[in-house]
């Protein structure tokens, strides 16, 4: 169990990558578009090799929303 702020969500995509045959950035873009079209909510998506890296990437996306993927080998 992990405590998250009320405005955050955590999604594990490892299995989805193989299922959809795509990369993490594309899945992040799909997630963003679907949340906007179905819920009317624009989100910031951060993608990284750990929760901390993903959260930091998400915080770097300017408002109102977007996708930032950090490569696992990025220093």
PDB file of N, CA, C and O in Angstrom:
ATOM      1  N   UNK A   1       0.835  -1.162   0.000  1.00  0.00           N
ATOM      2  CA  UNK A   1       0.000   0.000   0.000  1.00  0.00           C
ATOM      3  C   UNK A   1       0.889   1.236   0.000  1.00  0.00           C
ATOM      4  O   UNK A   1       1.957   1.255   0.612  1.00  0.00           O
ATOM      5  N   UNK A   2       0.432   2.251  -0.688  1.00  0.00           N
ATOM      6  CA  UNK A   2       1.195   3.489  -0.764  1.00  0.00           C
ATOM      7  C   UNK A   2       0.245   4.674  -0.706  1.00  0.00           C
ATOM      8  O   UNK A   2      -0.769   4.706  -1.403  1.00  0.00           O
ATOM      9  N   UNK A   3       0.579   5.636   0.123  1.00  0.00           N
ATOM     10  CA  UNK A   3      -0.239   6.846   0.213  1.00  0.00           C
ATOM     11  C   UNK A   3       0.084   7.761  -0.959  1.00  0.00           C
ATOM     12  O   UNK A   3       1.249   8.040  -1.243  1.00  0.00           O
ATOM     13  N   UNK A   4      -0.950   8.217  -1.629  1.00  0.00           N
ATOM     14  CA  UNK A   4      -0.793   9.155  -2.743  1.00  0.00           C
ATOM     15  C   UNK A   4      -1.648  10.380  -2.470  1.00  0.00           C
ATOM     16  O   UNK A   4      -2.697  10.276  -1.834  1.00  0.00           O
ATOM     17  N   UNK A   5      -1.210  11.545  -2.945  1.00  0.00           N
ATOM     18  CA  UNK A   5      -2.054  12.728  -2.795  1.00  0.00           C
ATOM     19  C   UNK A   5      -3.363  12.546  -3.562  1.00  0.00           C
ATOM     20  O   UNK A   5      -3.426  11.732  -4.483  1.00  0.00           O
ATOM     21  N   UNK A   6      -4.407  13.292  -3.198  1.00  0.00           N
ATOM     22  CA  UNK A   6      -5.705  13.120  -3.862  1.00  0.00           C
ATOM     23  C   UNK A   6      -5.691  13.405  -5.354  1.00  0.00           C
ATOM     24  O   UNK A   6      -6.597  12.977  -6.069  1.00  0.00           O
ATOM     25  N   UNK A   7      -4.694  14.109  -5.834  1.00  0.00           N
ATOM     26  CA  UNK A   7      -4.644  14.451  -7.262  1.00  0.00           C
ATOM     27  C   UNK A   7      -3.670  13.573  -8.038  1.00  0.00           C
ATOM     28  O   UNK A   7      -3.291  13.920  -9.157  1.00  0.00           O
ATOM     29  N   UNK A   8      -3.262  12.450  -7.471  1.00  0.00           N
ATOM     30  CA  UNK A   8      -2.274  11.584  -8.129  1.00  0.00           C
ATOM     31  C   UNK A   8      -2.840  10.193  -8.350  1.00  0.00           C
ATOM     32  O   UNK A   8      -3.740   9.748  -7.638  1.00  0.00           O
ATOM     33  N   UNK A   9      -2.300   9.523  -9.343  1.00  0.00           N
ATOM     34  CA  UNK A   9      -2.630   8.123  -9.615  1.00  0.00           C
ATOM     35  C   UNK A   9      -1.360   7.422 -10.061  1.00  0.00           C
ATOM     36  O   UNK A   9      -0.505   8.025 -10.710  1.00  0.00           O
ATOM     37  N   UNK A  10      -1.240   6.179  -9.720  1.00  0.00           N
ATOM     38  CA  UNK A  10      -0.077   5.382 -10.079  1.00  0.00           C
ATOM     39  C   UNK A  10      -0.526   4.229 -10.959  1.00  0.00           C
ATOM     40  O   UNK A  10      -1.439   3.487 -10.599  1.00  0.00           O
ATOM     41  N   UNK A  11       0.118   4.075 -12.123  1.00  0.00           N
ATOM     42  CA  UNK A  11      -0.259   3.032 -13.070  1.00  0.00           C
ATOM     43  C   UNK A  11       0.996   2.258 -13.464  1.00  0.00           C
ATOM     44  O   UNK A  11       1.996   2.852 -13.870  1.00  0.00           O
ATOM     45  N   UNK A  12       0.942   0.950 -13.344  1.00  0.00           N
ATOM     46  CA  UNK A  12       2.035   0.074 -13.767  1.00  0.00           C
ATOM     47  C   UNK A  12       1.726  -0.390 -15.186  1.00  0.00           C
ATOM     48  O   UNK A  12       0.655  -0.942 -15.436  1.00  0.00           O
ATOM     49  N   UNK A  13       2.663  -0.170 -16.126  1.00  0.00           N
ATOM     50  CA  UNK A  13       2.398  -0.434 -17.540  1.00  0.00           C
ATOM     51  C   UNK A  13       3.198  -1.587 -18.143  1.00  0.00           C
ATOM     52  O   UNK A  13       3.088  -1.831 -19.344  1.00  0.00           O
ATOM     53  N   UNK A  14       3.987  -2.293 -17.363  1.00  0.00           N
ATOM     54  CA  UNK A  14       4.855  -3.318 -17.952  1.00  0.00           C
ATOM     55  C   UNK A  14       4.088  -4.342 -18.785  1.00  0.00           C
ATOM     56  O   UNK A  14       4.482  -4.622 -19.917  1.00  0.00           O
ATOM     57  N   UNK A  15       3.022  -4.898 -18.264  1.00  0.00           N
ATOM     58  CA  UNK A  15       2.238  -5.875 -19.015  1.00  0.00           C
ATOM     59  C   UNK A  15       1.531  -5.260 -20.208  1.00  0.00           C
ATOM     60  O   UNK A  15       1.365  -5.914 -21.237  1.00  0.00           O
ATOM     61  N   UNK A  16       1.117  -4.017 -20.078  1.00  0.00           N
ATOM     62  CA  UNK A  16       0.393  -3.342 -21.155  1.00  0.00           C
ATOM     63  C   UNK A  16       1.300  -3.079 -22.358  1.00  0.00           C
ATOM     64  O   UNK A  16       0.830  -3.053 -23.495  1.00  0.00           O
ATOM     65  N   UNK A  17       2.582  -2.887 -22.115  1.00  0.00           N
ATOM     66  CA  UNK A  17       3.510  -2.633 -23.223  1.00  0.00           C
ATOM     67  C   UNK A  17       3.525  -3.805 -24.185  1.00  0.00           C
ATOM     68  O   UNK A  17       3.432  -3.623 -25.399  1.00  0.00           O
ATOM     69  N   UNK A  18       3.642  -4.997 -23.646  1.00  0.00           N
ATOM     70  CA  UNK A  18       3.682  -6.200 -24.474  1.00  0.00           C
ATOM     71  C   UNK A  18       2.334  -6.425 -25.160  1.00  0.00           C
ATOM     72  O   UNK A  18       2.279  -6.790 -26.335  1.00  0.00           O
ATOM     73  N   UNK A  19       1.258  -6.205 -24.421  1.00  0.00           N
ATOM     74  CA  UNK A  19      -0.089  -6.429 -24.953  1.00  0.00           C
ATOM     75  C   UNK A  19      -0.384  -5.499 -26.128  1.00  0.00           C
ATOM     76  O   UNK A  19      -0.918  -5.940 -27.146  1.00  0.00           O
ATOM     77  N   UNK A  20      -0.044  -4.225 -25.998  1.00  0.00           N
ATOM     78  CA  UNK A  20      -0.333  -3.246 -27.044  1.00  0.00           C
ATOM     79  C   UNK A  20       0.773  -3.128 -28.085  1.00  0.00           C
ATOM     80  O   UNK A  20       0.573  -2.505 -29.128  1.00  0.00           O
ATOM     81  N   UNK A  21       1.932  -3.713 -27.819  1.00  0.00           N
ATOM     82  CA  UNK A  21       3.029  -3.676 -28.778  1.00  0.00           C
ATOM     83  C   UNK A  21       3.530  -2.273 -29.069  1.00  0.00           C
ATOM     84  O   UNK A  21       3.784  -1.925 -30.222  1.00  0.00           O
ATOM     85  N   UNK A  22       3.672  -1.469 -28.028  1.00  0.00           N
ATOM     86  CA  UNK A  22       4.098  -0.082 -28.212  1.00  0.00           C
ATOM     87  C   UNK A  22       5.079   0.306 -27.111  1.00  0.00           C
ATOM     88  O   UNK A  22       5.500  -0.537 -26.319  1.00  0.00           O
ATOM     89  N   UNK A  23       5.439   1.588 -27.066  1.00  0.00           N
ATOM     90  CA  UNK A  23       6.372   2.047 -26.034  1.00  0.00           C
ATOM     91  C   UNK A  23       5.636   2.820 -24.941  1.00  0.00           C
ATOM     92  O   UNK A  23       4.445   3.107 -25.062  1.00  0.00           O
ATOM     93  N   UNK A  24       6.357   3.150 -23.883  1.00  0.00           N
ATOM     94  CA  UNK A  24       5.741   3.800 -22.724  1.00  0.00           C
ATOM     95  C   UNK A  24       5.190   5.180 -23.059  1.00  0.00           C
ATOM     96  O   UNK A  24       4.115   5.549 -22.588  1.00  0.00           O
ATOM     97  N   UNK A  25       5.905   5.930 -23.855  1.00  0.00           N
ATOM     98  CA  UNK A  25       5.444   7.285 -24.197  1.00  0.00           C
ATOM     99  C   UNK A  25       4.107   7.238 -24.924  1.00  0.00           C
ATOM    100  O   UNK A  25       3.207   8.021 -24.623  1.00  0.00           O
ATOM    101  N   UNK A  26       3.975   6.331 -25.872  1.00  0.00           N
ATOM    102  CA  UNK A  26       2.718   6.221 -26.614  1.00  0.00           C
ATOM    103  C   UNK A  26       1.568   5.839 -25.676  1.00  0.00           C
ATOM    104  O   UNK A  26       0.477   6.399 -25.786  1.00  0.00           O
ATOM    105  N   UNK A  27       1.794   4.906 -24.768  1.00  0.00           N
ATOM    106  CA  UNK A  27       0.739   4.539 -23.819  1.00  0.00           C
ATOM    107  C   UNK A  27       0.381   5.714 -22.912  1.00  0.00           C
ATOM    108  O   UNK A  27      -0.786   5.897 -22.566  1.00  0.00           O
ATOM    109  N   UNK A  28       1.372   6.507 -22.528  1.00  0.00           N
ATOM    110  CA  UNK A  28       1.097   7.703 -21.741  1.00  0.00           C
ATOM    111  C   UNK A  28       0.227   8.692 -22.500  1.00  0.00           C
ATOM    112  O   UNK A  28      -0.671   9.308 -21.927  1.00  0.00           O
ATOM    113  N   UNK A  29       0.497   8.841 -23.791  1.00  0.00           N
ATOM    114  CA  UNK A  29      -0.307   9.739 -24.623  1.00  0.00           C
ATOM    115  C   UNK A  29      -1.733   9.210 -24.774  1.00  0.00           C
ATOM    116  O   UNK A  29      -2.687   9.988 -24.756  1.00  0.00           O
ATOM    117  N   UNK A  30      -1.883   7.897 -24.923  1.00  0.00           N
ATOM    118  CA  UNK A  30      -3.213   7.292 -25.014  1.00  0.00           C
ATOM    119  C   UNK A  30      -3.978   7.517 -23.707  1.00  0.00           C
ATOM    120  O   UNK A  30      -5.156   7.875 -23.730  1.00  0.00           O
ATOM    121  N   UNK A  31      -3.316   7.309 -22.579  1.00  0.00           N
ATOM    122  CA  UNK A  31      -3.939   7.534 -21.269  1.00  0.00           C
ATOM    123  C   UNK A  31      -4.409   8.980 -21.142  1.00  0.00           C
ATOM    124  O   UNK A  31      -5.517   9.237 -20.673  1.00  0.00           O
ATOM    125  N   UNK A  32      -3.577   9.909 -21.554  1.00  0.00           N
ATOM    126  CA  UNK A  32      -3.927  11.333 -21.462  1.00  0.00           C
ATOM    127  C   UNK A  32      -5.130  11.665 -22.334  1.00  0.00           C
ATOM    128  O   UNK A  32      -6.056  12.337 -21.878  1.00  0.00           O
ATOM    129  N   UNK A  33      -5.129  11.205 -23.575  1.00  0.00           N
ATOM    130  CA  UNK A  33      -6.232  11.502 -24.493  1.00  0.00           C
ATOM    131  C   UNK A  33      -7.533  10.869 -23.999  1.00  0.00           C
ATOM    132  O   UNK A  33      -8.594  11.489 -24.075  1.00  0.00           O
ATOM    133  N   UNK A  34      -7.452   9.648 -23.498  1.00  0.00           N
ATOM    134  CA  UNK A  34      -8.678   8.985 -23.022  1.00  0.00           C
ATOM    135  C   UNK A  34      -9.231   9.649 -21.768  1.00  0.00           C
ATOM    136  O   UNK A  34     -10.448   9.765 -21.622  1.00  0.00           O
ATOM    137  N   UNK A  35      -8.370  10.083 -20.868  1.00  0.00           N
ATOM    138  CA  UNK A  35      -8.878  10.759 -19.672  1.00  0.00           C
ATOM    139  C   UNK A  35      -9.514  12.096 -20.050  1.00  0.00           C
ATOM    140  O   UNK A  35     -10.493  12.520 -19.436  1.00  0.00           O
ATOM    141  N   UNK A  36      -8.959  12.750 -21.055  1.00  0.00           N
ATOM    142  CA  UNK A  36      -9.529  14.019 -21.514  1.00  0.00           C
ATOM    143  C   UNK A  36     -10.872  13.801 -22.214  1.00  0.00           C
ATOM    144  O   UNK A  36     -11.830  14.532 -21.962  1.00  0.00           O
ATOM    145  N   UNK A  37     -10.944  12.799 -23.090  1.00  0.00           N
ATOM    146  CA  UNK A  37     -12.175  12.585 -23.852  1.00  0.00           C
ATOM    147  C   UNK A  37     -13.288  11.954 -23.016  1.00  0.00           C
ATOM    148  O   UNK A  37     -14.459  12.288 -23.201  1.00  0.00           O
ATOM    149  N   UNK A  38     -12.946  11.057 -22.107  1.00  0.00           N
ATOM    150  CA  UNK A  38     -13.979  10.358 -21.327  1.00  0.00           C
ATOM    151  C   UNK A  38     -14.356  11.068 -20.037  1.00  0.00           C
ATOM    152  O   UNK A  38     -15.509  11.013 -19.609  1.00  0.00           O
ATOM    153  N   UNK A  39     -13.388  11.736 -19.416  1.00  0.00           N
ATOM    154  CA  UNK A  39     -13.640  12.348 -18.114  1.00  0.00           C
ATOM    155  C   UNK A  39     -13.586  13.870 -18.145  1.00  0.00           C
ATOM    156  O   UNK A  39     -13.995  14.524 -17.186  1.00  0.00           O
ATOM    157  N   UNK A  40     -13.081  14.438 -19.242  1.00  0.00           N
ATOM    158  CA  UNK A  40     -12.938  15.878 -19.332  1.00  0.00           C
ATOM    159  C   UNK A  40     -11.819  16.418 -18.462  1.00  0.00           C
ATOM    160  O   UNK A  40     -11.830  17.588 -18.081  1.00  0.00           O
ATOM    161  N   UNK A  41     -10.848  15.562 -18.145  1.00  0.00           N
ATOM    162  CA  UNK A  41      -9.740  15.939 -17.268  1.00  0.00           C
ATOM    163  C   UNK A  41      -8.430  15.798 -18.029  1.00  0.00           C
ATOM    164  O   UNK A  41      -8.097  14.714 -18.509  1.00  0.00           O
ATOM    165  N   UNK A  42      -7.685  16.901 -18.139  1.00  0.00           N
ATOM    166  CA  UNK A  42      -6.364  16.844 -18.759  1.00  0.00           C
ATOM    167  C   UNK A  42      -5.351  16.512 -17.668  1.00  0.00           C
ATOM    168  O   UNK A  42      -5.364  17.127 -16.601  1.00  0.00           O
ATOM    169  N   UNK A  43      -4.492  15.563 -17.924  1.00  0.00           N
ATOM    170  CA  UNK A  43      -3.552  15.096 -16.907  1.00  0.00           C
ATOM    171  C   UNK A  43      -2.114  15.301 -17.354  1.00  0.00           C
ATOM    172  O   UNK A  43      -1.823  15.447 -18.541  1.00  0.00           O
ATOM    173  N   UNK A  44      -1.229  15.307 -16.374  1.00  0.00           N
ATOM    174  CA  UNK A  44       0.211  15.318 -16.629  1.00  0.00           C
ATOM    175  C   UNK A  44       0.700  13.908 -16.363  1.00  0.00           C
ATOM    176  O   UNK A  44       0.464  13.352 -15.291  1.00  0.00           O
ATOM    177  N   UNK A  45       1.388  13.329 -17.346  1.00  0.00           N
ATOM    178  CA  UNK A  45       1.862  11.960 -17.241  1.00  0.00           C
ATOM    179  C   UNK A  45       3.383  11.964 -17.178  1.00  0.00           C
ATOM    180  O   UNK A  45       4.050  12.456 -18.089  1.00  0.00           O
ATOM    181  N   UNK A  46       3.922  11.415 -16.103  1.00  0.00           N
ATOM    182  CA  UNK A  46       5.361  11.242 -15.961  1.00  0.00           C
ATOM    183  C   UNK A  46       5.686   9.767 -16.031  1.00  0.00           C
ATOM    184  O   UNK A  46       5.048   8.953 -15.364  1.00  0.00           O
ATOM    185  N   UNK A  47       6.672   9.420 -16.835  1.00  0.00           N
ATOM    186  CA  UNK A  47       7.039   8.016 -17.027  1.00  0.00           C
ATOM    187  C   UNK A  47       8.504   7.855 -16.672  1.00  0.00           C
ATOM    188  O   UNK A  47       9.353   8.605 -17.153  1.00  0.00           O
ATOM    189  N   UNK A  48       8.799   6.873 -15.827  1.00  0.00           N
ATOM    190  CA  UNK A  48      10.178   6.635 -15.418  1.00  0.00           C
ATOM    191  C   UNK A  48      10.375   5.231 -14.913  1.00  0.00           C
ATOM    192  O   UNK A  48       9.429   4.449 -14.812  1.00  0.00           O
ATOM    193  N   UNK A  49      11.617   4.919 -14.595  1.00  0.00           N
ATOM    194  CA  UNK A  49      11.965   3.561 -14.156  1.00  0.00           C
ATOM    195  C   UNK A  49      11.592   3.306 -12.702  1.00  0.00           C
ATOM    196  O   UNK A  49      11.653   2.163 -12.249  1.00  0.00           O
ATOM    197  N   UNK A  50      11.210   4.338 -11.964  1.00  0.00           N
ATOM    198  CA  UNK A  50      10.759   4.171 -10.579  1.00  0.00           C
ATOM    199  C   UNK A  50       9.646   5.174 -10.310  1.00  0.00           C
ATOM    200  O   UNK A  50       9.415   6.090 -11.100  1.00  0.00           O
ATOM    201  N   UNK A  51       8.966   4.993  -9.198  1.00  0.00           N
ATOM    202  CA  UNK A  51       7.883   5.902  -8.829  1.00  0.00           C
ATOM    203  C   UNK A  51       8.419   7.319  -8.649  1.00  0.00           C
ATOM    204  O   UNK A  51       7.781   8.287  -9.064  1.00  0.00           O
ATOM    205  N   UNK A  52       9.577   7.434  -8.038  1.00  0.00           N
ATOM    206  CA  UNK A  52      10.167   8.754  -7.784  1.00  0.00           C
ATOM    207  C   UNK A  52      10.495   9.476  -9.083  1.00  0.00           C
ATOM    208  O   UNK A  52      10.206  10.664  -9.226  1.00  0.00           O
ATOM    209  N   UNK A  53      11.095   8.766 -10.026  1.00  0.00           N
ATOM    210  CA  UNK A  53      11.444   9.377 -11.318  1.00  0.00           C
ATOM    211  C   UNK A  53      10.176   9.778 -12.072  1.00  0.00           C
ATOM    212  O   UNK A  53      10.123  10.856 -12.665  1.00  0.00           O
ATOM    213  N   UNK A  54       9.157   8.919 -12.054  1.00  0.00           N
ATOM    214  CA  UNK A  54       7.904   9.229 -12.745  1.00  0.00           C
ATOM    215  C   UNK A  54       7.211  10.438 -12.114  1.00  0.00           C
ATOM    216  O   UNK A  54       6.692  11.297 -12.827  1.00  0.00           O
ATOM    217  N   UNK A  55       7.202  10.507 -10.790  1.00  0.00           N
ATOM    218  CA  UNK A  55       6.575  11.645 -10.109  1.00  0.00           C
ATOM    219  C   UNK A  55       7.319  12.948 -10.414  1.00  0.00           C
ATOM    220  O   UNK A  55       6.698  13.988 -10.632  1.00  0.00           O
ATOM    221  N   UNK A  56       8.631  12.884 -10.428  1.00  0.00           N
ATOM    222  CA  UNK A  56       9.431  14.061 -10.750  1.00  0.00           C
ATOM    223  C   UNK A  56       9.189  14.496 -12.195  1.00  0.00           C
ATOM    224  O   UNK A  56       9.070  15.690 -12.468  1.00  0.00           O
ATOM    225  N   UNK A  57       9.116  13.542 -13.119  1.00  0.00           N
ATOM    226  CA  UNK A  57       8.841  13.860 -14.524  1.00  0.00           C
ATOM    227  C   UNK A  57       7.464  14.501 -14.665  1.00  0.00           C
ATOM    228  O   UNK A  57       7.304  15.473 -15.403  1.00  0.00           O
ATOM    229  N   UNK A  58       6.480  13.968 -13.967  1.00  0.00           N
ATOM    230  CA  UNK A  58       5.127  14.526 -14.023  1.00  0.00           C
ATOM    231  C   UNK A  58       5.105  15.973 -13.537  1.00  0.00           C
ATOM    232  O   UNK A  58       4.401  16.813 -14.098  1.00  0.00           O
ATOM    233  N   UNK A  59       5.873  16.257 -12.498  1.00  0.00           N
ATOM    234  CA  UNK A  59       5.922  17.615 -11.955  1.00  0.00           C
ATOM    235  C   UNK A  59       6.584  18.594 -12.924  1.00  0.00           C
ATOM    236  O   UNK A  59       6.363  19.801 -12.823  1.00  0.00           O
ATOM    237  N   UNK A  60       7.386  18.096 -13.853  1.00  0.00           N
ATOM    238  CA  UNK A  60       8.073  18.957 -14.811  1.00  0.00           C
ATOM    239  C   UNK A  60       7.221  19.300 -16.035  1.00  0.00           C
ATOM    240  O   UNK A  60       7.588  20.179 -16.815  1.00  0.00           O
ATOM    241  N   UNK A  61       6.096  18.619 -16.209  1.00  0.00           N
ATOM    242  CA  UNK A  61       5.207  18.885 -17.344  1.00  0.00           C
ATOM    243  C   UNK A  61       4.434  20.164 -17.055  1.00  0.00           C
ATOM    244  O   UNK A  61       3.791  20.265 -16.010  1.00  0.00           O
ATOM    245  N   UNK A  62       4.481  21.150 -17.959  1.00  0.00           N
ATOM    246  CA  UNK A  62       3.740  22.391 -17.717  1.00  0.00           C
ATOM    247  C   UNK A  62       2.230  22.167 -17.794  1.00  0.00           C
ATOM    248  O   UNK A  62       1.763  21.218 -18.424  1.00  0.00           O
ATOM    249  N   UNK A  63       1.478  23.051 -17.146  1.00  0.00           N
ATOM    250  CA  UNK A  63       0.013  22.975 -17.189  1.00  0.00           C
ATOM    251  C   UNK A  63      -0.463  23.270 -18.597  1.00  0.00           C
ATOM    252  O   UNK A  63       0.239  24.016 -19.279  1.00  0.00           O
ATOM    253  N   UNK A  64      -1.558  22.777 -19.100  1.00  0.00           N
ATOM    254  CA  UNK A  64      -2.533  21.977 -18.396  1.00  0.00           C
ATOM    255  C   UNK A  64      -2.197  20.503 -18.360  1.00  0.00           C
ATOM    256  O   UNK A  64      -2.638  19.814 -17.440  1.00  0.00           O
ATOM    257  N   UNK A  65      -1.438  19.979 -19.315  1.00  0.00           N
ATOM    258  CA  UNK A  65      -1.114  18.557 -19.307  1.00  0.00           C
ATOM    259  C   UNK A  65      -0.131  18.207 -20.392  1.00  0.00           C
ATOM    260  O   UNK A  65       0.186  19.024 -21.257  1.00  0.00           O
ATOM    261  N   UNK A  66       0.348  16.980 -20.336  1.00  0.00           N
ATOM    262  CA  UNK A  66       1.304  16.504 -21.316  1.00  0.00           C
ATOM    263  C   UNK A  66       1.960  15.235 -20.836  1.00  0.00           C
ATOM    264  O   UNK A  66       1.579  14.679 -19.806  1.00  0.00           O
ATOM    265  N   UNK A  67       2.943  14.778 -21.579  1.00  0.00           N
ATOM    266  CA  UNK A  67       3.635  13.529 -21.272  1.00  0.00           C
ATOM    267  C   UNK A  67       5.133  13.781 -21.282  1.00  0.00           C
ATOM    268  O   UNK A  67       5.659  14.393 -22.211  1.00  0.00           O
ATOM    269  N   UNK A  68       5.819  13.311 -20.250  1.00  0.00           N
ATOM    270  CA  UNK A  68       7.273  13.369 -20.207  1.00  0.00           C
ATOM    271  C   UNK A  68       7.791  12.003 -19.799  1.00  0.00           C
ATOM    272  O   UNK A  68       7.497  11.518 -18.706  1.00  0.00           O
ATOM    273  N   UNK A  69       8.554  11.389 -20.674  1.00  0.00           N
ATOM    274  CA  UNK A  69       9.134  10.066 -20.405  1.00  0.00           C
ATOM    275  C   UNK A  69      10.634  10.222 -20.195  1.00  0.00           C
ATOM    276  O   UNK A  69      11.322  10.848 -21.002  1.00  0.00           O
ATOM    277  N   UNK A  70      11.129   9.652 -19.112  1.00  0.00           N
ATOM    278  CA  UNK A  70      12.551   9.657 -18.793  1.00  0.00           C
ATOM    279  C   UNK A  70      13.111   8.270 -19.073  1.00  0.00           C
ATOM    280  O   UNK A  70      12.649   7.285 -18.497  1.00  0.00           O
ATOM    281  N   UNK A  71      14.096   8.189 -19.946  1.00  0.00           N
ATOM    282  CA  UNK A  71      14.701   6.902 -20.303  1.00  0.00           C
ATOM    283  C   UNK A  71      15.410   6.288 -19.107  1.00  0.00           C
ATOM    284  O   UNK A  71      15.982   7.016 -18.295  1.00  0.00           O
ATOM    285  N   UNK A  72      15.386   4.957 -18.980  1.00  0.00           N
ATOM    286  CA  UNK A  72      16.017   4.290 -17.849  1.00  0.00           C
ATOM    287  C   UNK A  72      17.518   4.589 -17.727  1.00  0.00           C
ATOM    288  O   UNK A  72      18.054   4.590 -16.619  1.00  0.00           O
ATOM    289  N   UNK A  73      18.194   4.839 -18.839  1.00  0.00           N
ATOM    290  CA  UNK A  73      19.628   5.100 -18.805  1.00  0.00           C
ATOM    291  C   UNK A  73      19.961   6.583 -18.680  1.00  0.00           C
ATOM    292  O   UNK A  73      21.129   6.962 -18.776  1.00  0.00           O
ATOM    293  N   UNK A  74      18.953   7.427 -18.466  1.00  0.00           N
ATOM    294  CA  UNK A  74      19.165   8.877 -18.315  1.00  0.00           C
ATOM    295  C   UNK A  74      19.827   9.149 -16.955  1.00  0.00           C
ATOM    296  O   UNK A  74      19.363   8.643 -15.933  1.00  0.00           O
ATOM    297  N   UNK A  75      20.903   9.942 -16.936  1.00  0.00           N
ATOM    298  CA  UNK A  75      21.593  10.191 -15.654  1.00  0.00           C
ATOM    299  C   UNK A  75      20.823  11.069 -14.705  1.00  0.00           C
ATOM    300  O   UNK A  75      21.294  11.350 -13.603  1.00  0.00           O
TER     301      UNK A  75
END
